[in-house]
Amino acid sequence: KASVDDLEFYAHKYKAEQYRFNMHFVLAWNEAARKSVNEALGDAGFDLAVKGIGERFGYDNITCFHGSYMGMTHCDKAKTHSDIYATNDKSWNIIFPLITVDDADPELNIMAEDMNTHIGVHYLKDVAYAL
């Protein structure tokens, strides 16, 4: 019988009742899986994006703290929020699609720092959002 310690990846259905969506997060559970995710991101060129962010903002070091995937096919109630607090603008969520959907409603709500401007955007192939 497998134990939780034997898992490489973990899938979590996140707050489905509260937000009325079917979002699932899939994340690396152990060090081998985290290494595999980071290597795959590097092979896809993500290391160049991370390097560019570091150069643009003058960071000496930059790391991928938590690589995960999320999937969702419907959402009836979105909630604009922030995942990162009190980092002096030195932490980022970088979101990009693995699959795009034609003719969809906006898939991501983005809010300006002043919290007065909200826009809905579509995921586009080869485009990432740094939040």
C-alpha positions, 0 to 999 in steps of 0.5 A, spaced: 500 500 500 502 506 498 503 512 503 503 519 502 510 519 502 511 515 496 507 520 492 511 524 487 505 529 485 499 531 489 492 534 486 488 538 490 481 541 489 481 548 491 475 551 495 470 549 489 464 550 493 466 557 496 468 560 489 463 555 484 469 553 480 472 546 479 480 548 479 485 543 481 492 545 483 497 539 481 504 540 485 510 537 486 510 533 492 517 531 493 524 533 491 525 529 485 518 531 482 520 539 484 527 537 480 523 534 474 518 540 474 524 545 474 528 541 469 522 541 464 520 549 465 528 550 463 527 545 457 521 549 455 525 556 456 522 558 462 529 559 465 530 565 460 524 569 462 526 568 470 533 571 468 530 577 464 525 578 470 532 578 475 535 583 470 530 587 469 529 588 477 536 588 479 535 581 483 542 578 484 538 571 485 532 568 483 529 562 484 522 558 483 519 557 490 513 553 488 512 550 481 505 548 480 499 547 475 492 549 475 486 546 471 479 549 470 474 548 465 468 552 469 468 558 474 461 561 476 464 566 481 471 569 481 475 572 487 480 577 485 486 576 490 493 576 492 497 570 493 503 574 495 504 579 501 509 583 504 515 581 500 517 588 498 515 587 490 520 581 490 515 575 489 511 574 483 506 569 480 508 567 473 502 564 470 501 562 463 497 557 459 499 550 457 492 550 453 488 556 450 481 556 449 478 560 443 472 564 444 472 564 451 470 569 456 476 573 460 480 567 464 484 571 468 482 578 472 488 582 474 487 588 479 492 594 479 496 596 485 491 601 487 485 596 487 481 601 482 482 598 476 480 591 474 481 588 467 479 581 464 484 578 460 485 571 455 490 566 456 494 567 449 499 562 447 507 563 448 504 569 453 505 569 461 502 574 466 507 576 471 503 578 477 
